[in-house]
Amino acid sequence: MEIRQAKPEEIENVRYQRVKAYEEHADALSKEHWQALKEAIMQEGDQGPDVNLLVAIKDDEIVGSVALFPAKTDAYEGYVDELDYPEIRMLAIEPKVRGKGVASALIDECVRITKEKGYSHIGLHTGEFMKGAITLYERYGFQRMPKYDFEPADDGIVVKAYALRI
């Protein structure tokens, strides 16, 4: 498997792949919340200054992606203070390759880049309904940071904050 920066011509495909990967959670959300989540993961924030948009390639196919946002970025449109460390966002893995190390390879590359830039922590936010992702992050050693949680749609669904000392 190869982990590399997404090429410009791959970006639209990456965004649609995110929606496909996140669709399994649609039934856990209100119609309005699901629509807002889809819009958020399709936005062009992954093309912001110093954002690393990474893809995992296996057999010449993109099987996963993640965006690593730099520290001090308003990645959540004012819901969260700008954090002093980079943040993993929009990790999405093709359902057919889940459990085969793709997510771990993408997280490892985010950690490597973060260390290379001199940071001691890396963070992320994930919806409380994303049980598989939470299990993965906690197994990885990410610790809860409840003071950075937020509720974007005022519908009781919390986006949980995590950080990992690296």
C-alpha positions in Angstrom: 0.0 0.0 0.0 1.2 3.5 -0.8 0.4 6.6 1.2 0.9 9.9 -0.7 -0.5 13.4 -1.2 -3.7 13.4 -3.3 -3.2 14.7 -6.9 -5.5 17.6 -8.0 -7.4 15.4 -10.4 -8.2 12.9 -7.5 -9.8 15.4 -5.1 -13.3 15.2 -6.3 -13.2 11.4 -6.2 -11.8 11.6 -2.7 -14.7 13.7 -1.5 -17.3 11.4 -3.0 -15.5 8.4 -1.5 -15.8 10.1 1.9 -19.6 10.4 1.5 -19.7 6.7 0.6 -17.7 5.8 3.6 -19.7 7.8 6.0 -23.1 6.7 4.6 -23.3 3.8 7.0 -24.0 6.4 9.7 -26.9 8.1 8.0 -29.5 6.1 9.8 -28.1 7.2 13.2 -28.6 10.9 12.3 -31.5 13.1 11.6 -32.0 13.9 7.9 -30.8 17.5 8.6 -27.7 16.3 10.5 -26.8 13.8 7.7 -27.2 16.6 5.1 -24.9 18.9 7.1 -22.3 16.2 7.5 -22.3 15.5 3.8 -21.9 19.1 3.0 -19.0 19.4 5.5 -17.1 16.5 4.1 -17.6 17.7 0.5 -16.3 21.3 1.2 -13.0 22.5 -0.1 -11.4 23.0 3.4 -9.2 20.1 2.5 -7.4 22.4 0.1 -6.6 25.1 2.7 -3.1 26.4 3.3 -0.8 23.7 4.7 -3.5 21.0 4.7 -2.1 17.6 3.8 -4.7 15.6 1.9 -3.4 12.0 1.9 -4.6 9.0 0.0 -4.0 5.3 0.4 -3.4 3.5 -2.8 -3.8 -0.3 -3.2 -3.8 -2.0 -6.6 -3.8 1.4 -8.3 -7.1 2.4 -6.5 -7.7 5.0 -3.8 -9.0 2.9 -0.9 -8.8 5.6 1.8 -8.0 9.2 2.6 -7.5 11.7 5.4 -6.9 15.4 5.8 -4.3 16.6 8.2 -5.1 20.2 9.2 -2.3 22.4 10.6 -2.3 23.7 14.1 -4.1 27.0 14.8 -6.7 26.3 12.1 -10.4 27.1 12.5 -11.3 23.7 11.1 -14.8 23.6 12.7 -16.0 27.1 11.8 -15.9 28.6 15.2 -17.2 25.6 17.2 -13.7 24.8 18.6 -10.8 27.1 19.7 -7.9 26.9 17.4 -5.7 24.1 18.7 -2.0 24.1 19.3 -1.5 20.9 17.3 -2.4 19.5 13.9 -5.7 17.6 13.6 -6.7 14.6 11.7 -10.0 15.1 9.8 -12.3 13.2 7.5 -10.6 9.8 7.7 -12.5 7.7 5.2 -11.9 4.1 4.2 -13.6 2.1 1.5 -15.9 -0.4 3.2 -14.4 -3.3 1.3 -10.9 -2.8 2.8 -11.8 -2.0 6.3 -9.9 -4.0 8.9 -6.9 -4.3 6.6 -4.6 -1.6 8.0 -5.6 1.3 5.7 -6.8 3.6 8.5 -3.7 2.8 10.6 -1.4 3.5 7.7 -3.0 6.9 7.1 -2.9 7.7 10.8 0.7 6.7 11.0 1.6 9.1 8.2 -0.3 11.9 9.9 1.7 11.2 13.1 5.0 11.1 11.1 4.2 14.5 9.5 3.2 16.0 12.8 6.4 14.8 14.5 8.5 16.0 11.6 7.0 19.5 12.1 8.0 19.4 15.7 4.6 18.9 17.5 4.2 16.8 20.6 0.5 16.1 20.0 -2.0 15.4 17.3 -5.8 15.7 17.6 -9.1 14.8 16.0 -12.8 15.1 16.4 -15.3 12.3 15.7 -19.1 12.0 16.0 -20.2 10.0 19.0 -22.2 7.8 16.6 -18.9 6.7 14.8 -18.3 3.7 17.2 -15.8 1.9 15.0 -13.7 5.1 14.6 -13.8 5.7 18.3 -12.6 2.2 19.0 -9.8 2.6 16.5 -8.7 5.9 18.0 -8.8 4.7 21.6 -6.9 1.6 20.7 -4.3 3.9 19.1 -3.9 5.7 22.4 -5.9 8.9 21.7 -7.3 10.4 24.9 -10.6 12.2 25.3 -10.4 16.0 25.5 -14.0 16.8 26.4 -13.4 20.6 26.8 -13.1 20.6 23.0 -16.3 18.7 22.3 -19.1 20.5 20.4 -22.6 19.9 19.2 -22.9 21.4 15.7 -26.6 20.8 15.0 -28.1 21.4 18.4 -29.7 17.9 18.1 -28.0 16.1 21.0 -25.2 14.6 18.9 -21.8 15.4 20.2 -18.6 15.6 18.2 -16.0 14.3 20.6 -12.4 15.6 20.8 -9.3 13.4 21.2 -5.6 14.0 21.3 -2.5 11.8 21.2 0.9 12.6 22.7 3.4 11.5 20.1 
